[in-house]
Every structure is written in structure tokens, then in C-alpha cells.
Amino acid sequence: MRNFLFLLISCLIVLGCRDQYEGIPDVNVDVYINTLDPNYQQLAGIGSWAYTSGGSKGIIVFHYDFNKYAAYDRHCTYDSKNTCSKIGADDNNIYATDSCCGSKFQLLDGVPIQGPASLPLKKYNTSFDGNIIHIWN
């Protein structure tokens, strides 16, 4: 009985520690965006977004509050091995949709609101010093 309990607890620990983003490659992210750069001027307004390189399939940066930005990997969390999927912002500037499976995510927090995806987008750390957005993991 003691061995069974030990085995059961060990299995629960291993399963509980699984990476929720299984299949999405862990890549080093250390990106700096100068908001004064003409390529990123659209990030000035709250509710705006921009794409940048980095992550597994690129990064989408969302300006959600005064001096606050969120950054998500553009790799869809549903069927992460599917090569055609890539997250893209909708015209309404509030949602992002996967081009392949149709999953829709809120840009505010990365949570799926439609489609087969059940996990939120992979989020990166951000900081802002007044001009530079730093994105890292």
C-alpha cells in the first residue's frame, strides 16, 4: 500500500508539472522596441498592437493600458505542431485569431474565447521605461 501511494503521488507531481505549452518551442526572448521608431508608432494608442520578431512564430505586442503592454507568442496553443497556424490581430484591435484552426484569443490577457484552443497564448514578460518596451522570458 505504501509503494502504491508513493507511485500515485509521484505520477500526480509529474503530470502537474507538465509544460502547459507542450509543443511550442522554448526560445530565448530578449527584444527591445523603441516606441519612437516609425515602425512602432502605432503602439502609442491604448488598444493598439504591433508585430515584432522573436518567440517561436513571432510576437504580438498589445498596448492595453497607460504605459502597460502585453506580449504573446504568435504560435497557437491548439495543435502546436500544425505549421500553418499563426496568430494575427483582428481589425477591431481587441482579438487575435489563428489563421488555421480559427481559435480566437483576447489580446488583453491571451485567453481563448472561441474555437478549439483551450489554453491561453504563451505570454512574455514586458516592461516599459517611457520609450522602450522590453520583452523577455
Secondary structure by P-SEA (a helix, b strand, c coil): caaaaaaaaaaaaaaaaccccccccccbbbbbbccccccccccccccccccccccccbbbbbbccccbbbbbbcccccccccccbbbbbccccccccccccbbbbbcccccccccccccccbbbbbbbcccbbbbcc
